Amino acid sequence: MKLDHYEYCICPHWVSAIINDDYTGLDDDEEKTLREWLAANEQRASHWDVDSEEPFFAVDEVSDVYADCVTVRQYFPMRG
């Protein structure tokens, strides 16, 4: 099976919830924001991975604000 991926710049505090489904430390509004973002970016049989552990300053794609971010990849099966 061949995989393709999308890359996203996100704040490190989202990573545990995305990869481990662990929302500890997020308040109710943050959890709602992340769940909405994940629903909009859902891929069947996707797998998440952190590409970069070193934060860099960029626009967080979940909250759409400038912050320290890391690159995460969402892998999914290629179609066709």
GROMACS elastic network, one bead per residue, 0.5 to 0.9 nm:
[ bonds ]
;  ai    aj funct       b0    kb
    1    77     6  0.67344   500
    1    78     6  0.77387   500
    2    76     6  0.85094   500
    2    77     6  0.59329   500
    2    78     6  0.57287   500
    2    79     6  0.87436   500
    3    75     6  0.61902   500
    3    76     6  0.54086   500
    3    78     6  0.52034   500
    3    79     6  0.89256   500
    4    74     6  0.83370   500
    4    75     6  0.56410   500
    4    76     6  0.55737   500
    4    77     6  0.61579   500
    4    78     6  0.55566   500
    4    79     6  0.89955   500
    5    46     6  0.89048   500
    5    73     6  0.61578   500
    5    74     6  0.52570   500
    5    76     6  0.60598   500
    5    77     6  0.85187   500
    5    78     6  0.87601   500
    6    72     6  0.83205   500
    6    73     6  0.55881   500
    6    74     6  0.52735   500
    6    75     6  0.67366   500
    6    76     6  0.85945   500
    7    51     6  0.87129   500
    7    71     6  0.65498   500
    7    72     6  0.56923   500
    7    74     6  0.64817   500
    7    75     6  0.89422   500
    8    60     6  0.83362   500
    8    61     6  0.66561   500
    8    62     6  0.88941   500
    8    70     6  0.81613   500
    8    71     6  0.56287   500
    8    72     6  0.53928   500
    8    73     6  0.64118   500
    8    74     6  0.80949   500
    9    58     6  0.72295   500
    9    59     6  0.70163   500
    9    60     6  0.56611   500
    9    61     6  0.58601   500
    9    62     6  0.83897   500
    9    69     6  0.57282   500
    9    70     6  0.55634   500
    9    72     6  0.64876   500
   10    13     6  0.83932   500
   10    14     6  0.70389   500
   10    15     6  0.79365   500
   10    58     6  0.84051   500
   10    59     6  0.76041   500
   10    61     6  0.56148   500
   10    62     6  0.63689   500
   10    63     6  0.84086   500
   10    67     6  0.84186   500
   10    68     6  0.79968   500
   10    70     6  0.55747   500
   10    71     6  0.64706   500
   10    72     6  0.72016   500
   11    14     6  0.58740   500
   11    15     6  0.74740   500
   11    55     6  0.81571   500
   11    59     6  0.87978   500
   11    60     6  0.58528   500
   11    61     6  0.83474   500
   11    62     6  0.80432   500
   11    63     6  0.87696   500
   11    67     6  0.66965   500
   11    68     6  0.59268   500
   11    70     6  0.61599   500
   11    71     6  0.87611   500
   12    15     6  0.54058   500
   12    16     6  0.80816   500
   12    53     6  0.85429   500
   12    55     6  0.76636   500
   12    68     6  0.76032   500
   12    69     6  0.60475   500
   12    70     6  0.61144   500
   13    16     6  0.68785   500
   13    17     6  0.80769   500
   13    25     6  0.82065   500
   13    26     6  0.80492   500
   14    17     6  0.56006   500
   14    18     6  0.63033   500
   14    19     6  0.87788   500
   14    23     6  0.82634   500
   14    26     6  0.82602   500
   14    30     6  0.89508   500
   14    34     6  0.75418   500
   14    62     6  0.84552   500
   15    18     6  0.51083   500
   15    19     6  0.59634   500
   15    20     6  0.79230   500
   15    22     6  0.89053   500
   15    50     6  0.78741   500
   15    70     6  0.89373   500
   15    72     6  0.82170   500
   16    19     6  0.53720   500
   16    20     6  0.52628   500
   16    21     6  0.65741   500
   16    22     6  0.55821   500
   16    23     6  0.70989   500
   16    24     6  0.84406   500
   17    20     6  0.54958   500
   17    24     6  0.77716   500
   17    26     6  0.87072   500
   17    31     6  0.86318   500
   17    34     6  0.84009   500
   18    21     6  0.56241   500
   18    22     6  0.75714   500
   18    23     6  0.85066   500
   18    34     6  0.83717   500
   18    38     6  0.80102   500
   18    48     6  0.73972   500
   19    22     6  0.79244   500
   19    47     6  0.80860   500
   19    48     6  0.58945   500
   19    49     6  0.73276   500
   19    50     6  0.87992   500
   20    23     6  0.85577   500
   22    25     6  0.87001   500
   23    26     6  0.57142   500
   23    27     6  0.84625   500
   23    31     6  0.68135   500
   24    27     6  0.82867   500
   26    29     6  0.79245   500
   26    30     6  0.56350   500
   26    31     6  0.58737   500
   27    30     6  0.53152   500
   27    31     6  0.61742   500
   27    32     6  0.86852   500
   28    31     6  0.51307   500
   28    32     6  0.61917   500
   28    33     6  0.86388   500
   29    32     6  0.51153   500
   29    33     6  0.61525   500
   29    34     6  0.86499   500
   30    33     6  0.50173   500
   30    34     6  0.61228   500
   30    35     6  0.85278   500
   30    63     6  0.85836   500
   31    34     6  0.51871   500
   31    35     6  0.60581   500
   31    36     6  0.85595   500
   32    35     6  0.51774   500
   32    36     6  0.61606   500
   32    37     6  0.85959   500
   33    36     6  0.52974   500
   33    37     6  0.62467   500
   33    38     6  0.87023   500
   33    62     6  0.72623   500
   33    63     6  0.72183   500
   34    37     6  0.50064   500
   34    38     6  0.60574   500
   34    39     6  0.85179   500
   34    62     6  0.64136   500
   34    63     6  0.80635   500
   35    38     6  0.50828   500
   35    39     6  0.60985   500
   35    40     6  0.86307   500
   36    39     6  0.51220   500
   36    40     6  0.62869   500
   36    41     6  0.87273   500
   37    40     6  0.51589   500
   37    41     6  0.62790   500
   37    42     6  0.86116   500
   37    61     6  0.86708   500
   37    62     6  0.60937   500
   37    63     6  0.86996   500
   38    41     6  0.50091   500
   38    42     6  0.58105   500
   38    62     6  0.86225   500
   39    42     6  0.52347   500
   39    43     6  0.89746   500
   42    46     6  0.77367   500
   43    46     6  0.54119   500
   43    47     6  0.88594   500
   43    74     6  0.82994   500
   43    75     6  0.84153   500
   43    76     6  0.65249   500
   43    77     6  0.89285   500
   44    76     6  0.69326   500
   44    77     6  0.81292   500
   45    75     6  0.83474   500
   45    76     6  0.61081   500
   45    77     6  0.73121   500
   46    74     6  0.62647   500
   46    75     6  0.52999   500
   46    77     6  0.75918   500
   47    73     6  0.80809   500
   47    74     6  0.55967   500
   47    76     6  0.65544   500
   48    72     6  0.69230   500
   48    73     6  0.56406   500
   48    75     6  0.62261   500
   49    71     6  0.87757   500
   49    72     6  0.56155   500
   49    73     6  0.52312   500
   49    74     6  0.66075   500
   49    75     6  0.79491   500
   50    53     6  0.68970   500
   50    70     6  0.73899   500
   50    71     6  0.61483   500
   50    73     6  0.62722   500
   50    74     6  0.89960   500
   51    70     6  0.75112   500
   51    71     6  0.53567   500
   51    72     6  0.52986   500
   51    73     6  0.64878   500
   52    55     6  0.73819   500
   52    70     6  0.55668   500
   52    71     6  0.53174   500
   52    72     6  0.71619   500
   53    70     6  0.62553   500
   53    71     6  0.78868   500
   54    69     6  0.82592   500
   54    70     6  0.65468   500
   54    71     6  0.89133   500
   55    68     6  0.54091   500
   55    71     6  0.83163   500
   56    67     6  0.80328   500
   56    68     6  0.51759   500
   56    69     6  0.52624   500
   56    70     6  0.64712   500
   56    71     6  0.89488   500
   57    60     6  0.88392   500
   57    66     6  0.68420   500
   57    67     6  0.55194   500
   57    69     6  0.59503   500
   57    70     6  0.87213   500
   58    61     6  0.89540   500
   58    65     6  0.81586   500
   58    66     6  0.53409   500
   58    67     6  0.57924   500
   58    68     6  0.63755   500
   58    69     6  0.61537   500
   58    70     6  0.88575   500
   59    62     6  0.87655   500
   59    63     6  0.82679   500
   59    64     6  0.58677   500
   59    65     6  0.52428   500
   59    67     6  0.61673   500
   59    68     6  0.82055   500
   59    69     6  0.75566   500
   60    63     6  0.57153   500
   60    64     6  0.51497   500
   60    65     6  0.54867   500
   60    66     6  0.59604   500
   60    67     6  0.62137   500
   60    68     6  0.78251   500
   60    69     6  0.63427   500
   60    70     6  0.88646   500
   61    64     6  0.51146   500
   61    65     6  0.76559   500
   62    65     6  0.83168   500
   63    66     6  0.87348   500
   66    69     6  0.85219   500
